[in-house]
Amino acid sequence: MTNQMRRAAVSVGSNLAEGSSRTNAKDRAHFYQMGFSSLMELLSQSIVAFDLNLLDEIQHQELRNQIDKIGYKLNPLRNQTLKRVM
């Protein structure tokens, strides 16, 4: 579970970095979408880890707060980029 969560977390930043380097809005939108998907994967994994008692309530809430903060910033970026494609 730890390795899966690490891979998902790294994938968020990696996809954002790759997307930001693209000159085509469609390509940027694709990587921003992948980054957001990885963030949602991390959220799901954190819920499972909490349910399995691999994370305590404080750890889970701190992680959830960080995911929410990133998601609230990433979602508008993703949506703006998608509007440019359509």
N, C-alpha and C positions, 0 to 999 in steps of 0.2 A: 504494500500500500504506500509506503514511504517513497519508493522509487517512482511509482505512478504519479504521485502528487508532485514530486520534484520535476518530472518530465513535463507535466501539464503546466506548472508554473513557469518553467524555462520557455516553453512553447509560446506562452502569451507574449513575453518580451521579444522573443526571436521573430515571431510573425509581425509584430508592430514595427520592428526595425527593418525587416525585409520590405514590408509594405511602404514604409516611409521613403524608401530609396527608389521606388517605382515611379516612373514619369507618367504612366498611363493610369487614369482614374479607375478603370475596371480592374487592373492588377492591384492597385492600392486597396480597393474595396474588398477584393478576394482575401488578401492577407489580413486586413482588419477583421473581416468576418471569421477567419481562422483563429485569430488571436482571441476574439470574443468567445468562440466555441471552446477554446482551450480553457478560458476562464470559467465557463459554465461546467466544464469537465472537472476542474479543480473544486468548484463548489459542491458538485455531486460527491466527489471523493471525500471531501471534508465531512459531509453529512454521514456518509457510510462509516468513516473512521470514528466519528463521535458515537454513532449507534453501536459500534463494536468496542467501545471504550478504549480506543487507541488514542483519542484526544479527550482531555477533560473539558468541562463546560467553558472554562475561561479561555483555553487555547482555541476551542472551536469558535467562540464569539469573536475573539481577536482576529482570527483568520477570516471569518465571515465579514467583519467590518472592513478589512482590507480589500476583500473581493468586491464588496459593495462600492467602495470608493473608486476602485479601478473601473468597475462596470459603469458607474455613473459618468465617468469621463470618456470611456471607450465607446459606449453606445452612441452618443451624439456624433463622435468622429466617424464612426462606421456609417451612421445614417446619412450624414452630410456627403460622404464620399459616394454612397450608393445613389443619392439624388443626382449627382453629376453624371453617373453612368446612364441613367434612364432618360 
